[in-house]
Amino acid sequence: MQRTLKTLSLLMVAGLLAMLMLTGCARNVSLYKQAQKQYNSGAVEPALGTVVQSLQLKPSYVKAQNLIDLAYPKVIQNREAGIASLEASTQADKWDKIVVEYAALEEIQAKVKKLPILVNEKTGKRVELILKDYQPAAQTAKQNAAEAHYQKGLSLSRSSQNVDTQKQAAKEFKAAMSFIPNYKDSAAQYEKARQAGIKRIAIIPFEDGSGTDKKFGDLPAVLVDRIVSSVMSDPESREFVEIMTRAELGAVLAEQRAVAAGLVDEKTAVKIGQLSGAHEILTGKINQVISVPMKVYSTNESESKRLVTGKEEYVDENGNTAARDVYSDVTCSFTKYVKTANAQITGSYSIIDVTTGTVKKTGTFTTDNPWSETWGKVDSGDPKALSTASLNLCKKTEPVPPTDIELVSLALSKLSQQFVIEFKQYIK
């Protein structure tokens, strides 16, 4: 008995292994065919990646061996030709691109290295995949890239004390360090240029042009607070920006009656900037707030289903009395309700250059916060006739919508998120 069980177990294991092998073979062939199509269409590098996967499943697969023998040298040749072309070019960022090319070559070879030794079982010939050491050349490319950015940073930092120019210089020094950490004195040069490249932006109170008389709270103040909070909590956004808020502007704003009224034009903005030391002024406006009253829509619906509605007696073929189910078409009528509400806010902003008085950027955003819920109520008939979805709908109680203030607050949150995304793109 034990011997029989042991034999059965061995047969089951053998069967399972056979199934796995067949599955692996099928996958292996599928990958090879995909790689062959890629190669024939000119996508040599993707073909190499796919055929590597095929050989990982079955290293002895001759067709895949032949394909990798063709694809691998071509991929290497193409990448090396690209590097040679870049080296001969006058592109300002050619060393950045060459670094990327060497990284790609190393990644390609890393995939190939994972393969076992490939030997053609028919001929006994080994598939030779020549691996090269690109590390020295890659390191030289990184040095050249770092030096190119370093020299560009020096050139920019010495050319002008303009805030934007110094910002670009700082970015060049930072780029140099991305290739070679602590390259020369890039860290010190970066910090010096960064400090000189910090742009001071004064955010003055936004105007409330919604005509809501603060029914939903001080929306402009809330919007400004969210903008400031988002920027100040983001280290990347703070890299080259100093935000000056109302609290910091203090007496300067107190002198400007137009600001107190929420009305700021280019002339007023220039004066505020000159008095506060800001480079740019950010001003904005809540143009419109629309609160759409709650509405309820309803539709009358009906569903039917064939169900067991009772029992009846009958005489079977043996003359015995028996009972059987009685089926009937059952209907249920119900009302489907939809309750909706919405709030919509439109806002706009301007960024004004203090030196020239010109508007550097403007934008307008509109967001809404729609809310809706559905529920149902059985009017007549048997609820058993309803589908699961309809039955669950009729079990729901009538929902309570958010208040107008809650809807407007959520719409304002969406508005601030849109604004912050665009503002951050501007200051980076």
Kinemage of the C-alpha trace (Angstrom):
@kinemage 1
@onewidth
@group {chain A} dominant
@subgroup {mainchain}
@vectorlist {calphas} color= white
{ca met a 1} P 0.000 0.000 0.000
{ca gln a 2} L 2.773 2.406 0.984
{ca arg a 3} L 4.712 1.540 -2.181
{ca thr a 4} L 1.621 2.267 -4.270
{ca leu a 5} L 1.114 5.674 -2.598
{ca lys a 6} L 4.782 6.514 -3.098
{ca thr a 7} L 4.539 5.595 -6.770
{ca leu a 8} L 1.444 7.731 -7.199
{ca ser a 9} L 3.174 10.685 -5.519
{ca leu a 10} L 6.171 10.359 -7.824
{ca leu a 11} L 3.910 10.197 -10.849
{ca met a 12} L 2.056 13.337 -9.720
{ca val a 13} L 5.322 15.226 -9.211
{ca ala a 14} L 6.587 14.070 -12.597
{ca gly a 15} L 3.327 15.163 -14.218
{ca leu a 16} L 3.507 18.556 -12.579
{ca leu a 17} L 7.099 19.054 -13.694
{ca ala a 18} L 6.143 18.066 -17.235
{ca met a 19} L 3.333 20.631 -17.234
{ca leu a 20} L 5.689 23.343 -15.996
{ca met a 21} L 8.215 22.461 -18.684
{ca leu a 22} L 5.573 22.581 -21.386
{ca thr a 23} L 4.338 25.950 -20.121
{ca gly a 24} L 7.910 27.281 -20.027
{ca cys a 25} L 8.591 26.005 -23.539
{ca ala a 26} L 5.426 27.610 -24.863
{ca arg a 27} L 6.369 30.925 -23.253
{ca asn a 28} L 9.906 30.602 -24.535
{ca val a 29} L 8.779 30.114 -28.131
{ca ser a 30} L 6.257 32.964 -27.844
{ca leu a 31} L 8.975 35.341 -26.667
{ca tyr a 32} L 11.289 34.264 -29.477
{ca lys a 33} L 8.605 34.911 -32.103
{ca gln a 34} L 7.927 38.322 -30.613
{ca ala a 35} L 11.658 39.115 -30.654
{ca gln a 36} L 11.953 37.984 -34.277
{ca lys a 37} L 9.113 40.317 -35.300
{ca gln a 38} L 10.758 43.208 -33.471
{ca tyr a 39} L 14.087 42.495 -35.124
{ca asn a 40} L 12.549 42.261 -38.603
{ca ser a 41} L 10.782 45.599 -38.093
{ca gly a 42} L 14.051 47.319 -37.166
{ca ala a 43} L 13.419 47.460 -33.415
{ca val a 44} L 16.733 45.749 -32.695
{ca glu a 45} L 17.168 46.846 -29.085
{ca pro a 46} L 13.668 45.794 -27.938
{ca ala a 47} L 14.258 42.514 -29.810
{ca leu a 48} L 17.425 41.949 -27.779
{ca gly a 49} L 15.558 42.449 -24.510
{ca thr a 50} L 12.837 40.011 -25.545
{ca val a 51} L 15.175 37.296 -26.810
{ca val a 52} L 17.140 37.502 -23.562
{ca gln a 53} L 13.903 36.615 -21.738
{ca ser a 54} L 13.412 33.679 -24.114
{ca leu a 55} L 16.918 32.340 -23.432
{ca gln a 56} L 16.477 32.737 -19.697
{ca leu a 57} L 13.658 30.201 -19.965
{ca lys a 58} L 15.541 27.860 -22.309
{ca pro a 59} L 19.234 28.650 -22.898
{ca ser a 60} L 19.561 25.765 -25.387
{ca tyr a 61} L 16.895 27.121 -27.762
{ca val a 62} L 18.882 27.358 -31.015
{ca lys a 63} L 16.625 29.830 -32.827
{ca ala a 64} L 16.868 32.272 -29.920
{ca gln a 65} L 20.646 31.729 -29.786
{ca asn a 66} L 20.928 32.630 -33.464
{ca leu a 67} L 18.816 35.735 -32.974
{ca ile a 68} L 20.810 37.065 -30.028
{ca asp a 69} L 23.984 36.411 -32.016
{ca leu a 70} L 22.624 38.851 -34.614
{ca ala a 71} L 20.902 41.411 -32.363
{ca tyr a 72} L 23.471 41.925 -29.613
{ca pro a 73} L 26.378 43.123 -31.829
{ca lys a 74} L 24.029 45.426 -33.741
{ca val a 75} L 22.733 47.034 -30.552
{ca ile a 76} L 26.270 47.632 -29.295
{ca gln a 77} L 27.333 48.987 -32.675
{ca asn a 78} L 24.370 51.374 -32.847
{ca arg a 79} L 24.984 52.734 -29.348
{ca glu a 80} L 28.718 53.174 -29.975
{ca ala a 81} L 27.988 54.955 -33.263
{ca gly a 82} L 25.652 57.293 -31.416
{ca ile a 83} L 28.390 58.124 -28.917
{ca ala a 84} L 30.906 58.801 -31.703
{ca ser a 85} L 28.414 61.097 -33.437
{ca leu a 86} L 27.781 63.035 -30.231
{ca glu a 87} L 31.497 63.400 -29.500
{ca ala a 88} L 31.988 64.956 -32.925
{ca ser a 89} L 29.049 67.338 -32.514
{ca thr a 90} L 28.958 70.858 -31.100
{ca gln a 91} L 25.827 70.337 -29.003
{ca ala a 92} L 26.045 72.129 -25.686
{ca asp a 93} L 24.640 69.152 -23.794
{ca lys a 94} L 26.487 66.462 -25.737
{ca trp a 95} L 28.292 65.095 -22.664
{ca asp a 96} L 25.006 64.746 -20.792
{ca lys a 97} L 23.707 62.635 -23.674
{ca ile a 98} L 26.911 60.598 -23.879
{ca val a 99} L 26.600 59.739 -20.184
{ca val a 100} L 23.104 58.452 -20.902
{ca glu a 101} L 24.418 56.366 -23.806
{ca tyr a 102} L 27.078 54.722 -21.665
{ca ala a 103} L 24.518 53.994 -18.953
{ca ala a 104} L 22.357 52.299 -21.602
{ca leu a 105} L 25.314 50.191 -22.783
{ca glu a 106} L 26.048 49.061 -19.244
{ca glu a 107} L 22.386 48.152 -18.719
{ca ile a 108} L 22.338 46.130 -21.951
{ca gln a 109} L 25.437 44.200 -20.949
{ca ala a 110} L 24.053 43.608 -17.456
{ca lys a 111} L 21.058 41.801 -19.003
{ca val a 112} L 23.308 39.653 -21.181
{ca lys a 113} L 25.598 38.812 -18.248
{ca lys a 114} L 22.687 37.146 -16.463
{ca leu a 115} L 22.469 34.503 -19.183
{ca pro a 116} L 24.303 31.196 -18.731
{ca ile a 117} L 26.892 30.125 -21.293
{ca leu a 118} L 25.021 29.553 -24.556
{ca val a 119} L 26.075 26.447 -26.517
{ca asn a 120} L 24.481 25.150 -29.695
{ca glu a 121} L 23.580 21.546 -28.849
{ca lys a 122} L 23.742 20.488 -32.499
{ca thr a 123} L 27.142 21.939 -33.383
{ca gly a 124} L 28.660 22.272 -29.923
{ca lys a 125} L 29.638 25.827 -30.852
{ca arg a 126} L 29.480 28.475 -28.168
{ca val a 127} L 27.624 31.746 -28.798
{ca glu a 128} L 30.191 34.488 -28.218
{ca leu a 129} L 28.707 37.639 -26.732
{ca ile a 130} L 31.611 40.020 -26.258
{ca leu a 131} L 31.364 42.160 -23.131
{ca lys a 132} L 33.288 45.415 -22.918
{ca asp a 133} L 34.376 47.529 -19.974
{ca tyr a 134} L 32.738 50.920 -20.505
{ca gln a 135} L 33.413 52.191 -16.977
{ca pro a 136} L 36.539 54.276 -17.800
{ca ala a 137} L 34.884 55.936 -20.804
{ca ala a 138} L 31.666 56.491 -18.845
{ca gln a 139} L 33.588 58.117 -16.002
{ca thr a 140} L 35.389 60.389 -18.462
{ca ala a 141} L 32.031 61.391 -19.942
{ca lys a 142} L 30.741 62.259 -16.462
{ca gln a 143} L 33.850 64.366 -15.821
{ca asn a 144} L 33.358 66.220 -19.090
{ca ala a 145} L 29.649 66.741 -18.395
{ca ala a 146} L 30.406 68.072 -14.910
{ca glu a 147} L 33.080 70.404 -16.277
{ca ala a 148} L 30.780 71.705 -19.022
{ca his a 149} L 28.071 72.592 -16.488
{ca tyr a 150} L 30.621 74.034 -14.079
{ca gln a 151} L 32.068 76.360 -16.724
{ca lys a 152} L 28.588 77.395 -17.853
{ca gly a 153} L 27.746 78.191 -14.229
{ca leu a 154} L 30.867 80.332 -13.836
{ca ser a 155} L 30.130 82.168 -17.063
{ca leu a 156} L 26.546 82.930 -16.051
{ca ser a 157} L 27.370 83.922 -12.465
{ca arg a 158} L 29.990 86.424 -13.678
{ca ser a 159} L 27.957 87.822 -16.551
{ca ser a 160} L 25.181 89.511 -14.592
{ca gln a 161} L 23.749 89.971 -11.113
{ca asn a 162} L 20.266 89.589 -12.522
{ca val a 163} L 18.189 87.276 -10.325
{ca asp a 164} L 17.151 84.995 -13.189
{ca thr a 165} L 20.728 84.740 -14.475
{ca gln a 166} L 22.040 83.799 -11.040
{ca lys a 167} L 19.284 81.218 -10.728
{ca gln a 168} L 20.390 79.603 -13.992
{ca ala a 169} L 23.992 79.662 -12.793
{ca ala a 170} L 23.009 77.853 -9.597
{ca lys a 171} L 21.200 75.212 -11.650
{ca glu a 172} L 24.353 74.647 -13.713
{ca phe a 173} L 26.488 74.113 -10.604
{ca lys a 174} L 23.836 71.731 -9.284
{ca ala a 175} L 23.878 69.831 -12.576
{ca ala a 176} L 27.682 69.502 -12.341
{ca met a 177} L 27.313 67.840 -8.943
{ca ser a 178} L 24.696 65.440 -10.324
{ca phe a 179} L 27.456 63.931 -12.483
{ca ile a 180} L 30.363 64.195 -10.022
{ca pro a 181} L 29.415 64.770 -6.349
{ca asn a 182} L 31.155 67.829 -4.844
{ca tyr a 183} L 32.785 68.625 -8.194
{ca lys a 184} L 35.515 71.221 -7.594
{ca asp a 185} L 33.885 74.037 -5.591
{ca ser a 186} L 30.457 73.570 -7.180
{ca ala a 187} L 28.748 73.318 -3.791
{ca ala a 188} L 30.030 76.736 -2.690
{ca gln a 189} L 29.388 78.263 -6.107
{ca tyr a 190} L 25.874 76.836 -6.136
{ca glu a 191} L 24.980 78.302 -2.755
{ca lys a 192} L 26.432 81.687 -3.664
{ca ala a 193} L 24.477 81.819 -6.939
{ca arg a 194} L 21.343 80.428 -5.293
{ca gln a 195} L 21.331 83.181 -2.691
{ca ala a 196} L 21.761 85.776 -5.436
{ca gly a 197} L 19.095 84.042 -7.501
{ca ile a 198} L 16.362 84.028 -4.868
{ca lys a 199} L 13.342 85.900 -6.147
{ca arg a 200} L 11.243 87.698 -3.561
{ca ile a 201} L 7.574 87.492 -4.465
{ca ala a 202} L 5.121 89.566 -2.448
{ca ile a 203} L 1.660 88.055 -2.243
{ca ile a 204} L -0.796 90.830 -1.550
{ca pro a 205} L -4.430 90.295 -0.511
{ca phe a 206} L -6.606 88.897 -3.264
{ca glu a 207} L -9.734 90.770 -4.273
{ca asp a 208} L -13.167 89.304 -3.618
{ca gly a 209} L -15.232 90.097 -6.684
{ca ser a 210} L -17.792 87.375 -6.094
{ca gly a 211} L -20.398 89.660 -4.555
{ca thr a 212} L -21.151 87.078 -1.860
{ca asp a 213} L -20.270 89.467 0.974
{ca lys a 214} L -18.273 86.758 2.759
{ca lys a 215} L -21.303 84.491 2.974
{ca phe a 216} L -18.921 81.547 2.564
{ca gly a 217} L -16.122 83.049 4.622
{ca asp a 218} L -13.076 85.057 3.570
{ca leu a 219} L -12.349 83.015 0.445
{ca pro a 220} L -9.478 85.194 -0.888
{ca ala a 221} L -7.632 84.978 2.445
{ca val a 222} L -8.115 81.202 2.596
{ca leu a 223} L -6.833 80.858 -0.972
{ca val a 224} L -3.697 82.914 -0.248
{ca asp a 225} L -3.018 80.924 2.937
{ca arg a 226} L -3.204 77.656 1.013
{ca ile a 227} L -0.864 78.956 -1.684
{ca val a 228} L 1.713 80.103 0.847
{ca ser a 229} L 1.442 76.899 2.882
{ca ser a 230} L 1.911 74.684 -0.160
{ca val a 231} L 4.949 76.582 -1.447
{ca met a 232} L 6.629 76.881 1.951
{ca ser a 233} L 6.201 73.160 2.660
{ca asp a 234} L 7.898 72.205 -0.614
{ca pro a 235} L 11.734 72.405 -0.430
{ca glu a 236} L 12.064 72.307 -4.221
{ca ser a 237} L 9.716 75.275 -4.620
{ca arg a 238} L 11.559 77.244 -1.923
{ca glu a 239} L 14.933 76.751 -3.589
{ca phe a 240} L 14.848 80.026 -5.500
{ca val a 241} L 11.854 81.830 -3.991
{ca glu a 242} L 11.136 83.853 -0.893
{ca ile a 243} L 7.456 84.468 -0.284
{ca met a 244} L 6.534 87.776 1.338
{ca thr a 245} L 3.098 87.607 2.947
{ca arg a 246} L 0.793 90.328 4.243
{ca ala a 247} L 2.211 89.932 7.740
{ca glu a 248} L 5.729 90.642 6.450
{ca leu a 249} L 4.676 93.535 4.217
{ca gly a 250} L 2.954 95.221 7.166
{ca ala a 251} L 3.299 98.990 6.971
{ca val a 252} L 3.872 98.973 3.213
{ca leu a 253} L 0.380 97.631 2.600
{ca ala a 254} L -1.124 99.914 5.214
{ca glu a 255} L -0.013 102.912 3.151
{ca gln a 256} L -1.746 101.658 0.031
{ca arg a 257} L -5.481 102.259 0.252
{ca ala a 258} L -6.048 100.459 -3.031
{ca val a 259} L -4.708 97.285 -1.486
{ca ala a 260} L -7.084 97.547 1.431
{ca ala a 261} L -9.909 97.745 -1.089
{ca gly a 262} L -8.538 94.736 -2.932
{ca leu a 263} L -7.728 96.749 -6.062
{ca val a 264} L -4.165 96.531 -7.361
{ca asp a 265} L -2.978 97.671 -10.780
{ca glu a 266} L 0.508 97.603 -12.285
{ca lys a 267} L 1.385 101.053 -10.914
{ca thr a 268} L 0.370 100.176 -7.356
{ca ala a 269} L 2.191 96.836 -7.577
{ca val a 270} L 5.417 98.550 -8.626
{ca lys a 271} L 5.217 100.944 -5.697
{ca ile a 272} L 4.585 98.093 -3.238
{ca gly a 273} L 7.499 96.162 -4.684
{ca gln a 274} L 9.864 99.095 -4.485
{ca leu a 275} L 8.954 99.798 -0.872
{ca ser a 276} L 9.121 96.150 0.203
{ca gly a 277} L 12.146 95.023 -1.786
{ca ala a 278} L 10.131 92.446 -3.710
{ca his a 279} L 11.058 91.489 -7.255
{ca glu a 280} L 7.553 90.494 -8.262
{ca ile a 281} L 4.011 90.944 -7.008
{ca leu a 282} L 1.401 88.203 -7.034
{ca thr a 283} L -2.159 89.423 -6.921
{ca gly a 284} L -5.409 87.666 -7.633
{ca lys a 285} L -9.163 87.738 -7.480
{ca ile a 286} L -12.101 85.482 -6.705
{ca asn a 287} L -14.219 86.434 -9.693
{ca gln a 288} L -17.334 84.386 -9.104
{ca val a 289} L -18.861 81.954 -6.629
{ca ile a 290} L -21.929 80.033 -7.738
{ca ser a 291} L -23.811 77.819 -5.323
{ca val a 292} L -26.290 75.656 -7.198
{ca pro a 293} L -29.279 74.853 -4.952
{ca met a 294} L -30.137 71.262 -4.170
{ca lys a 295} L -32.348 69.589 -6.768
{ca val a 296} L -34.142 66.246 -6.728
{ca tyr a 297} L -34.949 64.321 -9.885
{ca ser a 298} L -37.081 61.195 -9.979
{ca thr a 299} L -37.995 58.482 -12.468
{ca asn a 300} L -40.624 55.756 -12.187
{ca glu a 301} L -39.232 52.310 -12.894
{ca ser a 302} L -40.502 48.762 -12.888
{ca glu a 303} L -38.826 45.342 -12.901
{ca ser a 304} L -40.247 41.855 -13.328
{ca lys a 305} L -38.990 38.400 -12.484
{ca arg a 306} L -40.395 34.871 -12.723
{ca leu a 307} L -40.587 33.533 -9.178
{ca val a 308} L -42.074 30.689 -7.124
{ca thr a 309} L -45.384 32.034 -5.823
{ca gly a 310} L -46.906 28.918 -4.296
{ca lys a 311} L -47.425 25.155 -4.373
{ca glu a 312} L -49.902 22.919 -6.195
{ca glu a 313} L -50.789 19.257 -5.943
{ca tyr a 314} L -50.591 16.907 -8.891
{ca val a 315} L -50.694 13.190 -9.593
{ca asp a 316} L -47.394 11.779 -10.785
{ca glu a 317} L -46.908 8.980 -13.349
{ca asn a 318} L -47.204 6.370 -10.625
{ca gly a 319} L -50.597 7.681 -9.542
{ca asn a 320} L -49.232 9.274 -6.367
{ca thr a 321} L -50.234 12.740 -5.174
{ca ala a 322} L -47.279 15.148 -4.976
{ca ala a 323} L -46.612 18.888 -4.654
{ca arg a 324} L -44.709 21.159 -7.031
{ca asp a 325} L -43.725 24.823 -7.259
{ca val a 326} L -45.958 27.288 -9.037
{ca tyr a 327} L -44.135 30.004 -11.019
{ca ser a 328} L -45.611 33.379 -11.869
{ca asp a 329} L -44.343 36.690 -13.292
{ca val a 330} L -43.933 39.108 -10.370
{ca thr a 331} L -43.564 42.872 -10.820
{ca cys a 332} L -42.338 45.641 -8.549
{ca ser a 333} L -42.669 49.353 -9.240
{ca phe a 334} L -40.330 51.816 -7.563
{ca thr a 335} L -39.209 55.416 -7.794
{ca lys a 336} L -35.542 56.206 -8.364
{ca tyr a 337} L -34.431 59.539 -6.910
{ca val a 338} L -31.303 61.565 -7.683
{ca lys a 339} L -30.351 64.475 -5.436
{ca thr a 340} L -27.740 66.942 -6.703
{ca ala a 341} L -25.951 70.076 -5.553
{ca asn a 342} L -22.929 71.973 -6.777
{ca ala a 343} L -20.585 74.878 -6.117
{ca gln a 344} L -18.410 76.589 -8.703
{ca ile a 345} L -15.605 79.100 -8.208
{ca thr a 346} L -13.734 81.146 -10.795
{ca gly a 347} L -10.474 82.841 -9.898
{ca ser a 348} L -7.687 84.698 -11.670
{ca tyr a 349} L -4.193 85.937 -10.878
{ca ser a 350} L -1.415 88.154 -12.214
{ca ile a 351} L 2.322 88.231 -11.557
{ca ile a 352} L 3.775 91.694 -12.048
{ca asp a 353} L 7.448 92.564 -12.494
{ca val a 354} L 8.328 95.350 -10.070
{ca thr a 355} L 11.173 96.774 -12.136
{ca thr a 356} L 9.285 97.164 -15.403
{ca gly a 357} L 5.698 97.198 -14.201
{ca thr a 358} L 4.792 94.627 -16.829
{ca val a 359} L 2.545 91.636 -16.267
{ca lys a 360} L 4.753 88.541 -16.561
{ca lys a 361} L 2.042 85.941 -16.203
{ca thr a 362} L -1.705 85.674 -15.870
{ca gly a 363} L -4.063 82.792 -15.389
{ca thr a 364} L -7.722 81.963 -14.836
{ca phe a 365} L -9.145 78.877 -13.169
{ca thr a 366} L -12.632 77.501 -12.807
{ca thr a 367} L -13.427 74.567 -10.561
{ca asp a 368} L -16.640 73.034 -9.362
{ca asn a 369} L -17.567 70.517 -6.725
{ca pro a 370} L -20.563 68.521 -7.926
{ca trp a 371} L -22.320 66.261 -5.450
{ca ser a 372} L -25.013 63.691 -6.193
{ca glu a 373} L -26.564 60.683 -4.502
{ca thr a 374} L -29.251 58.217 -5.555
{ca trp a 375} L -31.764 56.201 -3.606
{ca gly a 376} L -35.067 54.486 -4.250
{ca lys a 377} L -38.476 53.763 -2.780
{ca val a 378} L -40.769 50.816 -3.476
{ca asp a 379} L -44.189 52.001 -4.644
{ca ser a 380} L -46.045 48.733 -5.249
{ca gly a 381} L -45.563 45.068 -5.982
{ca asp a 382} L -43.185 42.470 -4.584
{ca pro a 383} L -39.595 43.683 -3.870
{ca lys a 384} L -38.413 40.128 -4.652
{ca ala a 385} L -38.844 41.031 -8.321
{ca leu a 386} L -36.052 43.620 -8.060
{ca ser a 387} L -32.466 43.038 -9.109
{ca thr a 388} L -29.823 43.145 -6.391
{ca ala a 389} L -28.749 46.659 -7.440
{ca ser a 390} L -32.293 48.025 -7.424
{ca leu a 391} L -33.112 46.329 -4.117
{ca asn a 392} L -30.025 47.850 -2.481
{ca leu a 393} L -31.008 51.229 -3.905
{ca cys a 394} L -34.447 50.991 -2.311
{ca lys a 395} L -32.910 50.057 1.044
{ca lys a 396} L -30.956 53.309 1.161
{ca thr a 397} L -32.297 56.203 3.163
{ca glu a 398} L -32.648 59.642 1.664
{ca pro a 399} L -29.155 61.244 1.757
{ca val a 400} L -28.386 64.600 3.368
{ca pro a 401} L -26.362 66.837 1.019
{ca pro a 402} L -23.363 68.903 2.133
{ca thr a 403} L -24.097 72.477 3.118
{ca asp a 404} L -23.436 75.333 0.702
{ca ile a 405} L -20.423 76.341 2.775
{ca glu a 406} L -18.988 72.803 2.634
{ca leu a 407} L -19.435 72.597 -1.141
{ca val a 408} L -17.819 75.989 -1.697
{ca ser a 409} L -14.950 75.103 0.630
{ca leu a 410} L -14.204 71.919 -1.330
{ca ala a 411} L -14.418 73.814 -4.629
{ca leu a 412} L -11.963 76.378 -3.252
{ca ser a 413} L -9.620 73.554 -2.263
{ca lys a 414} L -9.639 72.287 -5.845
{ca leu a 415} L -9.074 75.810 -7.134
{ca ser a 416} L -6.066 76.311 -4.871
{ca gln a 417} L -4.571 72.983 -5.997
{ca gln a 418} L -4.807 74.023 -9.646
{ca phe a 419} L -3.284 77.394 -8.921
{ca val a 420} L -0.451 75.960 -6.823
{ca ile a 421} L 0.543 73.512 -9.570
{ca glu a 422} L 0.860 76.317 -12.125
{ca phe a 423} L 2.541 78.701 -9.692
{ca lys a 424} L 5.151 76.096 -8.724
{ca gln a 425} L 5.935 75.496 -12.376
{ca tyr a 426} L 6.496 79.217 -12.777
{ca ile a 427} L 8.887 79.647 -9.863
{ca lys a 428} L 11.047 76.570 -10.551
